[in-house]
Structure formats: C-alpha cells, structure tokens
C-alpha cells in the first residue's frame, strides 16, 4: 500500500498536520493495555495510529493461554501498515465445545466494551479456541478473525503501526476471550500533548 518506511513516515506526518484537531481530541493513553497509545489521524477512511511505549507489556514474551490483550474480532476488515518495529498477530479459531478430539484452550467469554462503552465487562459462558500460531506484520485481517497481538522492537526504538478500517461487518458482536479478564482503571485515559508526542516519535525514526 505504501512503499518504504520513508513514505509511510511522510504520510503519517502529513495526516497529523492536516487533522491536528482530530488527533488532539481523540488521543488515548493506555489503549487496550498499559503503554499502548492510540491516535485517530484520519476520519474518512478511519485511520488509527498505534504507538507502543518502551514499557508496554506487549513486548513481553507471548503466552497463548494468557495474552495481555484479550482475544477478539473486529468491527471492520482492517489493513495494517507497519511504521516501526514488528506487530505480531496471534490467530485463534473456535472449536465446538462438544468435540473431544482436540479440545483446544478453554477461555471465558466476555462482552468486552469498545472505547466508547466505558469498559463494560460481562462474563457469559465459555468457549474453546485453537491457537493457530503467530503471523508477523500481517497486512490484512478479516473482521471475524479472532486475534490478539504481541510486539518486537526489531532495530527500532518503539513499535508503531497504522490500522485502516475498510468494510464493516454488519453481524459484528463485541466479544472477547480470556482466562480472567478484569477491568483496569489505568486504561483509556486522555493523552496530553499528542502532537508533540507523535512528532518526537517520528523524528526518532527518521534518524534510524
């Protein structure tokens, strides 16, 4: 979609410059987990930029049974463009709970709030999932694919990526799977001075 790191950086800086009010108003600190920051840098199409600080838990060794971010689908088919580092997608598929040959991993099933839902969490049953493995820098994800993520610094200082929302899934249901999902009061806070934060991040990458 975008050729080379330099053109990606220039594209991101351009969108930040023309949509600065949007970026300022929608910047979220600790999005989904502590140390992961979210920025909407374009509205139509919606493009979200994620930047993981150096203390983000997603850099820890991945545990398929107890991931940092719950396993979940998306409302839209999404396109991913890497800005720095490596985003690793971890994919799962549901297993019929009555099928005994390959029982997979049993998770609790939750109604998991989107950013606008004030983190409403409700446990409503169990579901067995089969872990299908890890897929670094996956470029496209269908809305109904169950996934979670981990990160790798690579040669960069921080990991960052873009998400382009494309086709909406009209049958989307907001659910998530985890062993013991708990509400975290540290999450989904307003990020102060987001333009300065992003310019610092992109300037650092320019010298790599």
C-alpha positions in Angstrom: 0.0 0.0 0.0 2.8 2.4 1.0 6.3 1.9 -0.4 9.1 2.0 2.1 9.4 3.4 5.7 10.2 6.9 4.5 7.0 7.3 2.6 5.0 5.8 5.5 6.5 8.4 7.9 5.8 11.2 5.5 2.2 10.0 5.0 1.7 9.9 8.8 3.2 13.3 9.4 1.0 14.8 6.6 -2.2 13.4 8.1 -1.2 14.6 11.6 -0.6 18.1 10.2 -4.0 18.4 8.4 -6.0 16.6 11.1 -4.4 18.1 14.2 -7.7 18.9 15.9 -8.9 15.3 15.4 -5.6 13.9 16.7 -5.7 16.2 19.8 -9.3 15.3 20.7 -9.1 11.5 20.1 -5.7 10.6 21.6 -5.9 7.8 24.1 -3.2 6.7 26.6 -3.1 3.0 27.7 -5.4 1.8 24.9 -6.2 -1.9 25.5 -3.1 -2.3 27.7 -0.7 -0.1 29.7 1.9 1.5 27.4 -0.1 1.3 24.2 -1.3 4.7 22.8 -3.9 5.3 20.1 -4.4 8.2 17.8 -7.1 8.7 15.1 -5.2 10.5 12.3 -7.9 10.4 9.7 -11.7 10.1 9.8 -12.8 9.0 6.3 -11.4 6.5 5.9 -10.7 6.0 9.5 -7.0 5.5 10.1 -5.7 4.8 13.6 -2.1 5.0 14.6 -0.8 2.9 17.5 2.5 3.6 19.3 3.8 1.3 22.0 6.0 2.9 24.6 9.1 1.1 25.7 7.5 -0.2 28.9 4.4 -1.6 27.0 3.6 -5.1 28.2 3.1 -6.3 24.6 6.9 -6.6 24.3 6.9 -9.3 26.9 7.1 -13.0 25.9 3.7 -14.0 24.4 1.6 -16.5 26.3 -1.2 -18.1 24.1 -3.1 -19.2 27.2 -3.0 -15.8 29.0 -2.4 -13.0 26.4 -2.1 -9.4 27.5 -4.9 -8.2 25.3 -8.0 -10.5 25.2 -8.6 -12.5 22.0 -11.3 -10.6 20.0 -12.7 -10.0 16.5 -13.0 -6.5 14.9 -16.0 -4.5 13.6 -14.2 -3.9 10.3 -12.0 -5.7 7.9 -8.7 -4.0 8.7 -5.5 -3.2 6.7 -2.3 -2.9 8.7 0.8 -0.9 7.7 3.9 -1.1 9.9 5.6 2.2 10.8 8.3 0.8 13.0 9.2 -2.4 14.8 7.1 -5.6 14.3 3.5 -6.2 15.1 2.8 -9.9 15.6 -0.7 -11.2 15.1 -1.7 -14.3 17.0 -4.7 -16.1 15.5 -7.3 -18.4 17.0 -10.3 -20.3 15.8 -13.4 -21.5 17.8 -13.8 -25.2 18.5 -17.1 -26.9 19.1 -17.1 -27.4 22.8 -18.7 -30.9 22.4 -15.9 -32.1 20.1 -13.5 -34.0 22.4 -10.6 -35.0 20.0 -9.0 -31.5 20.0 -10.3 -29.5 22.9 -8.0 -26.6 22.4 -7.8 -24.0 25.1 -10.8 -23.2 27.2 -11.5 -19.4 27.7 -14.1 -17.4 29.4 -16.3 -15.4 27.0 -16.9 -11.8 27.7 -18.9 -8.8 26.4 -15.9 -6.5 26.0 -16.5 -2.8 25.8 -15.3 -0.8 22.8 -13.5 2.5 23.6 -16.9 4.3 23.8 -18.5 1.7 26.0 -16.7 2.7 29.2 -15.2 -0.8 29.6 -18.3 -2.8 30.3 -17.3 -6.4 31.0 -19.6 -9.3 31.5 -18.8 -13.0 31.6 -21.3 -15.0 29.7 -20.0 -18.6 29.2 -17.0 -20.4 28.0 -15.5 -21.2 24.6 -12.7 -23.5 23.4 -10.3 -21.9 20.9 -7.4 -23.4 18.9 -4.3 -21.4 18.7 -3.2 -21.2 15.0 0.2 -19.5 15.6 1.9 -16.2 15.1 2.0 -14.0 12.0 4.5 -11.1 12.0 3.4 -7.9 10.1 0.2 -9.4 8.8 -1.2 -6.9 6.3 -4.9 -7.8 6.3 -7.3 -9.1 8.9 -11.0 -10.1 8.3 -13.4 -8.7 10.9 -14.4 -12.1 12.2 -10.9 -13.5 12.6 -10.1 -13.9 16.3 -6.8 -12.4 17.2 -4.6 -10.8 19.8 -1.1 -9.2 19.4 2.4 -9.0 20.7 5.3 -6.8 19.7 9.0 -6.9 18.7 11.3 -3.8 18.8 13.4 -5.0 15.9 16.0 -2.4 15.1 13.6 0.5 16.1 13.2 2.2 19.4 9.5 1.7 19.6 6.8 -0.3 17.7 4.1 1.6 15.8 1.6 0.8 13.1 -1.4 2.0 11.2 -4.9 0.4 11.0 -7.1 1.3 8.1 -10.8 0.4 8.7 -12.4 -0.9 5.4 -15.6 -3.0 5.2 -18.0 -3.1 8.1 -19.2 -6.4 9.4 -23.0 -5.9 9.8 -23.1 -9.1 12.0 -20.3 -7.9 14.3 -20.7 -8.9 18.0 -18.4 -7.4 20.6 -17.0 -10.4 22.4 -13.6 -11.3 23.8 -12.0 -14.4 25.2 -9.6 -14.6 28.2 -8.9 -16.7 31.2 -9.6 -14.0 33.8 -10.4 -10.6 32.3 -10.6 -7.8 34.8 -11.4 -4.1 34.4 -8.3 -1.9 34.6 -8.8 1.6 35.8 -5.4 2.7 34.2 -6.8 2.1 30.7 -8.3 4.6 28.2 -7.1 7.8 29.6 -6.6 11.1 27.7 -3.1 11.6 26.3 -1.7 15.1 26.8 0.2 16.9 24.1 -0.3 14.1 21.5 1.1 16.2 18.5 4.4 16.7 20.4 4.5 13.1 21.4 3.9 11.9 17.8 6.4 14.3 16.3 9.1 13.1 18.7 8.4 9.5 17.8 8.6 10.1 14.1 11.7 12.3 14.4 13.4 9.5 16.3 12.6 7.1 13.5 13.9 9.5 10.8 17.4 9.1 12.3 17.4 5.2 12.3 
